[in-house]
Amino acid sequence: MKRKKHIPFKNNLLFHYDPNDIRSYNPSVSTTITDLQGSNNATAGAGISKTRLNGNGDTFRYTGSTSNIASNAFVMSSATSTITISFWCRTELHATKTQTLFYDKLAGAANDPNIHIYRGINTSDARFQYTTAGAANVTLNIPGVFTLYDNIWIHLSFIINYASDTIVIYRNGSFFSNFTISGALFPNANLAKNIGNAGAGANYLTGSTGGGIGSVQVYNASAAPETICNATLYRLRALDPDAAAFCASTNANITNATQIKAINNLCIDLKTYGLWNSLSAIYPFVGGNATAHSKNLKRQGNFNITFVGGVTHNANGITTNGTTGYGNIGGPPNALANLNGESMGLYSRTSAGVGVAGTAIDMGASSNATQRSFFSIRAATGVPDYSTTQMNDSTISDIVSTVTDGSGLHLVSRTSSTLLMRGQNGVVIGTDTNANGGTLSAINVFIGSRNVTGSPSGFCARNYAFAFYGYGLTEAQQYKLYKIVQKFQTILGRQV
């Protein structure tokens, strides 16, 4: 049976252009872009090409002022007073150019009710412009976590309700926020709808590799959240390249839409906030099975985990049994970090203390008396609530004596020869000034126990939902990492 192509939410769909579908755009035959839903076809300008950016499927590529997609002129009926605009885009910071994504306005007519969605000059913020009574154009800035990342695909959906003066925005299939657009006038002109260009050649998508627009849908109604999510996730080609590679059938084989979305957001957020290159190994523990849980998101194909003994796998991650179970990440500290820049961490879903203080270790490796990097989250006995920490030095540091909750993101980080930090949920809860031991350990790091010269020691019974190893993280970076990982866990419904 021939598999049907995905066309989201046909009811009230005004037009649907998709460069990945030859029925919609075949530049070797025509410059016409065929509406996959109805008769609102468009024309590709001279600067439009069909290409692959980052190898992520076919896209409309924009290369200059003649790059434009202009639909046939038509009126968006005001019967429902609601419009949904949904599209993929790939943009790049530009110091002098307003980069239009969607434009519905009569060129040069200041009084015409309009919609203008664009990336602002020299900013990563998305912006939405509308018109109020008296012909005043109002611009809504959409800053912060709604960043248009440089050269990374992002899916945007705007549900504009002119009856209630509100706009609801979705980013990568997830609800972002509501905004008020008081007095906004419905764009009721019989005009072409311009995509990637404001129509007059002044504001258009551009960049060192060309701007990109993927599948575009415009609805004369409020698209349901599941419609937006499906439109976002049905095609892996639009994911962050590392997320797509990780989820592929030849790797972790992640097919669940929620898990794909979580991995995609994790990759994008780590890159956006400058943490991607600070981590050498990232274990998301999604997929519910040992194979998927073993995969390293960062250096894919390297440092995959080998699970040994009593380790169980489910949607909440991995759980070690405290007697025989652990994971060997296949890499030593000297391959994953620097002498004065080293960190490791775990997201725990177990609040209780585990094992004897100084003995039960959640993660680490020890080659000898000086090459030791490990930490425990929370002890149960001996000195209860202690977190035993050592990071490339010869002195064990019980730098925290009041870890009363073992759940959340726990980590240890060395950022200089004499500064060691213990973090919990984005906050530094203890420090030490022990000097480094001079050489990083050369034996593989274990999770759920510590590798002591090749053998597991100090098993822990704990549920882990995320793990990482990398370079030194400052206090500010620890906070960013916690917020990113907590968002990741929240998407998966397993946050603590």
Residue pairs with C-beta under 8 A, 6 or more apart in sequence:
5 21
6 230
6 231
6 234
6 235
7 13
7 16
7 36
7 37
8 16
8 217
8 223
8 227
8 230
8 231
8 234
9 217
9 219
9 223
9 224
9 227
9 231
10 37
11 221
12 80
12 219
12 220
12 221
13 37
13 38
13 217
13 218
13 219
13 220
14 37
14 38
14 40
14 74
14 76
14 218
14 219
14 220
15 35
15 37
15 38
15 40
15 42
15 71
15 193
15 216
15 217
15 218
16 24
16 35
16 36
16 37
16 215
16 216
16 217
17 24
17 25
17 33
17 34
17 35
17 36
17 42
17 60
17 69
17 195
17 215
17 216
18 24
18 25
18 36
18 214
18 215
18 216
19 25
19 50
19 58
19 59
19 60
19 213
19 214
19 215
20 57
20 58
20 59
20 214
20 215
20 235
20 237
21 36
23 34
23 36
24 33
24 34
24 35
24 36
25 33
25 34
25 44
25 50
25 60
27 44
27 48
27 49
27 50
31 43
31 44
31 48
32 41
32 42
32 43
32 44
33 41
33 42
33 43
33 44
33 69
34 41
35 41
35 42
35 71
39 72
40 71
40 72
40 74
41 71
41 72
42 69
42 70
42 71
42 72
42 192
42 193
42 195
43 69
43 70
44 60
44 68
44 69
45 66
45 67
45 68
45 69
45 70
45 197
46 66
46 67
47 62
47 63
47 64
47 65
47 66
47 67
47 68
48 60
48 61
48 62
48 67
48 68
48 69
48 196
49 60
49 61
49 63
49 210
50 58
50 59
50 60
50 61
51 58
51 59
51 61
51 210
52 58
52 59
53 59
53 61
53 90
53 151
53 209
53 210
53 212
54 90
54 151
54 153
54 241
55 241
56 153
56 237
56 238
56 239
56 241
56 244
57 214
57 235
57 237
57 238
59 88
59 90
59 212
59 213
59 214
60 69
60 195
60 196
60 212
60 213
60 214
61 67
61 210
61 211
61 212
62 196
62 197
62 204
62 205
62 206
62 210
62 211
62 212
62 213
63 206
63 210
64 204
64 206
65 197
65 201
65 202
65 204
66 201
67 196
67 197
67 204
67 205
67 206
67 211
68 194
68 195
68 196
68 197
68 199
68 201
68 204
69 194
69 195
69 196
69 197
69 213
70 192
70 193
70 194
70 195
70 197
70 199
71 192
71 193
71 194
71 195
72 192
73 190
73 191
73 192
74 190
74 191
74 193
75 188
75 189
75 190
76 83
76 104
76 186
76 187
76 188
76 218
76 220
77 220
78 162
78 186
78 188
79 220
80 220
80 221
80 222
81 161
81 162
81 163
81 186
82 159
82 160
82 161
82 162
82 163
82 220
82 221
82 222
83 115
83 158
83 159
83 160
83 162
83 187
83 218
83 219
83 220
84 157
84 158
84 159
84 160
84 217
84 218
84 219
84 221
84 222
84 223
85 102
85 115
85 117
85 157
85 158
85 160
85 217
85 218
85 219
86 155
86 156
86 157
86 158
86 216
86 217
86 218
86 219
86 223
86 228
86 231
87 101
87 102
87 155
87 156
87 195
87 213
87 214
87 215
87 216
87 217
88 153
88 154
88 155
88 212
88 213
88 214
88 215
88 216
88 238
89 101
89 148
89 153
89 154
89 156
89 205
89 211
89 212
89 213
89 214
90 151
90 152
90 153
90 154
90 211
90 212
90 213
90 214
91 99
91 101
91 119
91 148
91 150
91 151
91 205
91 207
91 211
91 212
92 150
92 151
92 206
92 207
92 208
92 209
92 211
93 122
93 123
93 124
93 150
94 119
94 121
94 122
94 206
94 207
95 121
95 122
96 121
96 122
97 121
97 203
97 204
97 206
98 118
98 119
98 120
98 121
98 198
98 202
98 203
99 118
99 119
99 203
99 204
99 205
99 206
99 211
100 116
100 117
100 118
100 194
100 196
100 197
100 198
100 203
100 204
100 205
101 117
101 118
101 119
101 126
101 156
101 195
101 196
101 205
101 213
102 115
102 116
102 117
102 193
102 194
102 195
103 114
103 115
103 116
103 117
103 118
103 193
103 194
103 195
103 197
103 198
103 199
103 203
104 114
104 115
104 116
104 187
104 189
104 191
104 193
104 194
105 112
105 113
105 114
105 115
105 116
105 187
105 189
105 191
105 198
105 199
106 112
106 189
106 191
107 198
107 199
107 200
108 200
110 135
110 137
111 131
111 135
112 131
112 187
112 189
113 130
113 131
113 185
113 186
113 187
113 188
113 189
114 129
114 130
114 131
114 137
114 187
115 128
115 129
115 130
115 160
115 187
116 127
116 128
116 129
116 130
116 198
117 126
117 127
117 128
117 129
117 156
117 158
118 126
118 127
118 129
118 198
118 203
119 125
119 126
119 127
119 148
120 127
120 141
124 147
124 148
124 149
124 150
125 141
125 142
125 143
125 146
125 147
125 148
126 142
126 146
126 147
126 148
126 156
127 139
127 140
127 141
127 142
128 139
128 140
128 142
128 158
128 167
128 179
128 181
129 137
129 138
129 139
129 140
130 137
130 138
130 140
130 160
130 181
130 184
130 185
131 137
131 138
131 184
131 185
131 187
132 138
132 182
132 183
132 184
132 185
133 183
133 185
138 181
138 184
140 167
140 179
140 181
142 169
142 179
145 171
145 176
146 169
146 171
146 176
146 177
147 272
148 154
149 268
149 271
149 272
151 207
151 209
152 240
152 268
152 271
153 212
153 214
153 238
153 239
153 240
154 171
154 172
154 268
155 170
155 171
155 172
155 173
155 231
155 232
155 238
156 169
156 170
156 171
157 169
157 170
157 171
157 223
157 228
157 231
158 167
158 168
158 169
159 167
159 168
159 169
159 170
159 222
159 223
160 167
160 181
160 184
161 167
161 168
161 222
162 184
162 185
162 186
165 180
165 181
165 182
165 183
165 184
166 178
166 179
166 180
166 181
167 178
167 179
167 180
167 181
168 175
168 177
168 178
169 175
169 176
169 177
169 178
169 179
170 176
170 225
170 228
170 232
172 232
172 261
172 264
172 265
172 268
173 228
173 229
173 231
173 232
173 233
173 261
174 229
174 261
174 265
174 491
175 225
192 199
193 218
195 213
195 216
196 204
196 205
196 211
196 213
197 203
197 204
197 205
198 204
204 211
205 211
205 212
205 213
214 238
215 231
215 235
217 223
217 231
229 257
229 261
230 257
232 238
232 261
233 257
233 260
233 261
236 244
236 247
236 248
236 260
237 244
239 247
239 260
239 264
240 264
240 267
240 268
240 271
242 267
242 297
242 298
242 300
243 260
243 263
243 264
243 266
243 267
243 268
245 251
245 300
246 252
246 254
246 263
246 267
246 284
246 295
246 297
246 300
247 253
247 254
247 255
247 259
247 260
247 263
251 295
251 300
252 286
252 287
252 291
252 292
252 295
253 287
253 291
253 292
254 260
254 263
254 286
254 287
254 292
258 491
258 492
258 493
259 286
259 287
259 492
261 491
262 284
262 286
262 488
262 491
262 492
263 284
263 286
263 297
265 487
265 488
265 491
266 282
266 284
266 297
266 484
266 485
266 488
267 276
267 297
269 484
269 487
269 488
270 276
270 279
270 282
270 484
273 480
273 484
274 477
274 480
275 473
275 477
275 480
275 481
275 484
276 298
278 343
278 470
278 471
278 473
278 477
279 298
279 468
279 469
279 470
279 471
280 298
280 299
280 303
280 331
280 335
280 336
280 337
280 469
280 470
280 471
281 296
281 298
281 299
281 303
281 329
281 331
281 336
281 467
281 468
281 469
281 470
282 296
282 297
282 298
282 467
282 468
283 293
283 295
283 296
283 297
283 305
283 329
283 447
283 466
283 467
283 468
284 297
284 466
284 488
285 293
285 317
285 318
285 464
285 465
285 466
285 467
286 292
286 293
286 492
287 293
288 313
288 314
288 315
289 313
290 307
290 311
290 313
293 305
293 307
293 313
293 317
293 318
294 304
294 305
294 306
294 307
294 327
295 304
295 305
296 302
296 303
296 304
296 305
296 329
302 330
302 331
303 329
303 330
303 331
303 335
303 336
304 329
304 330
305 327
305 328
305 329
305 330
305 447
306 327
306 328
306 330
307 318
307 325
307 326
307 327
307 328
308 324
308 325
308 326
308 327
308 328
308 456
309 321
309 323
309 324
309 325
309 326
310 320
310 321
310 322
310 323
310 324
310 325
311 318
311 319
311 320
311 321
311 325
311 326
311 327
311 448
312 318
312 319
312 321
313 319
315 492
315 494
316 349
316 463
316 465
316 494
317 347
317 349
317 463
317 464
317 465
317 466
317 494
318 327
318 447
318 448
318 463
318 464
319 325
319 461
319 462
319 463
319 464
320 326
320 327
320 447
320 448
320 449
320 459
320 460
320 461
320 462
320 464
321 459
321 461
322 354
322 355
322 360
322 459
322 460
322 461
322 462
323 459
323 461
324 459
325 448
325 459
326 446
326 447
326 448
326 449
326 456
326 459
327 446
327 447
327 448
328 444
328 445
328 446
328 451
329 444
329 445
329 446
329 447
329 467
329 469
330 444
331 444
331 445
331 469
332 365
332 440
332 441
332 442
332 443
332 444
332 445
333 342
333 365
333 371
333 373
333 392
333 440
333 441
333 442
333 445
333 469
334 439
334 440
334 441
334 442
336 342
336 445
336 469
336 470
337 343
337 373
337 440
337 469
337 470
337 471
337 472
338 440
338 471
338 472
339 392
339 417
339 436
339 438
339 439
339 440
340 414
340 415
340 416
340 417
340 436
340 472
341 414
341 415
341 471
341 472
342 373
342 391
342 392
342 413
342 414
342 440
342 470
342 471
342 472
343 411
343 412
343 413
343 414
343 468
343 469
343 470
343 471
343 472
343 473
344 363
344 364
344 373
344 375
344 411
344 412
344 445
344 467
344 468
344 469
344 470
345 363
345 409
345 410
345 411
345 412
345 423
345 467
345 468
345 481
346 362
346 363
346 377
346 409
346 410
346 411
346 447
346 464
346 466
346 467
347 408
347 409
347 410
347 464
347 465
347 466
347 467
347 485
347 489
348 362
348 377
348 406
348 407
348 408
348 410
348 462
348 463
348 464
348 465
348 496
349 407
349 463
349 464
349 465
349 494
349 496
350 406
350 407
350 461
350 462
350 463
351 405
351 406
351 407
351 496
352 378
352 380
352 406
353 378
353 379
353 380
353 381
353 384
353 385
353 406
354 360
354 362
354 376
354 377
354 378
354 379
354 380
354 406
354 460
354 461
354 462
355 376
355 379
355 380
355 381
355 458
355 459
355 460
355 461
356 379
356 380
356 381
356 382
357 376
357 379
357 381
357 382
357 383
357 384
357 386
357 388
357 398
358 376
358 379
358 382
358 383
358 386
358 388
358 396
358 398
359 382
359 458
360 376
360 379
360 380
360 458
360 459
360 460
361 374
361 375
361 376
361 388
361 449
361 450
361 457
361 458
361 460
362 375
362 376
362 377
362 410
362 447
362 448
362 460
362 462
363 374
363 375
363 445
363 446
363 447
363 448
363 450
363 467
364 372
364 373
364 374
364 375
364 390
364 445
364 446
364 450
364 451
365 372
365 373
365 374
365 441
365 443
365 444
365 445
365 446
365 450
365 451
366 372
366 373
366 374
366 441
366 443
366 450
366 451
366 452
366 453
367 441
367 442
367 443
367 453
368 453
369 394
370 393
370 394
370 437
370 438
370 439
371 392
371 437
371 439
371 440
371 441
371 442
372 390
372 392
372 393
372 394
372 396
372 437
372 441
373 390
373 391
373 392
373 440
373 441
373 445
374 388
374 389
374 390
374 450
375 387
375 388
375 389
375 390
375 391
375 410
375 411
375 412
375 422
376 386
376 387
376 388
376 389
376 458
376 460
377 387
377 403
377 406
377 410
377 460
377 462
378 385
378 386
378 387
378 403
378 404
378 405
378 406
379 385
379 386
379 387
379 388
383 398
383 401
385 401
385 402
385 403
385 404
386 398
386 400
386 401
386 403
387 398
387 399
387 400
387 403
387 410
387 422
387 430
388 396
388 397
388 398
389 396
389 397
389 398
389 399
389 400
389 412
389 420
389 422
389 430
389 432
390 396
390 397
391 412
391 413
391 414
391 420
392 414
392 436
392 437
392 440
392 441
393 420
393 434
393 435
393 436
393 437
394 434
394 437
395 434
397 420
397 432
397 434
399 420
399 422
399 430
399 431
399 432
400 422
400 429
400 430
403 410
403 424
403 429
406 462
407 496
408 424
408 425
408 482
408 496
409 423
409 424
409 425
409 426
409 466
409 481
409 482
409 485
409 486
410 423
410 424
411 422
411 423
411 424
411 468
411 473
411 478
411 481
412 420
412 421
412 422
412 423
413 420
413 421
413 423
413 472
413 473
413 474
413 478
414 420
414 421
414 436
414 472
415 421
415 472
415 473
415 474
416 472
417 435
417 436
418 433
418 434
418 435
418 436
419 431
419 433
420 431
420 432
420 433
420 434
421 428
421 430
421 431
421 475
421 478
422 428
422 429
422 430
422 431
423 429
423 473
423 475
423 478
423 482
425 482
425 486
426 478
426 479
426 480
426 481
426 482
426 483
427 478
427 479
428 475
428 478
443 451
443 453
443 454
444 451
445 451
445 469
446 456
447 464
447 467
448 459
448 460
448 462
448 464
449 456
449 457
449 458
449 459
449 460
450 456
450 457
450 458
451 457
465 489
465 492
465 494
466 485
466 488
466 489
473 481
486 495
489 495
489 496
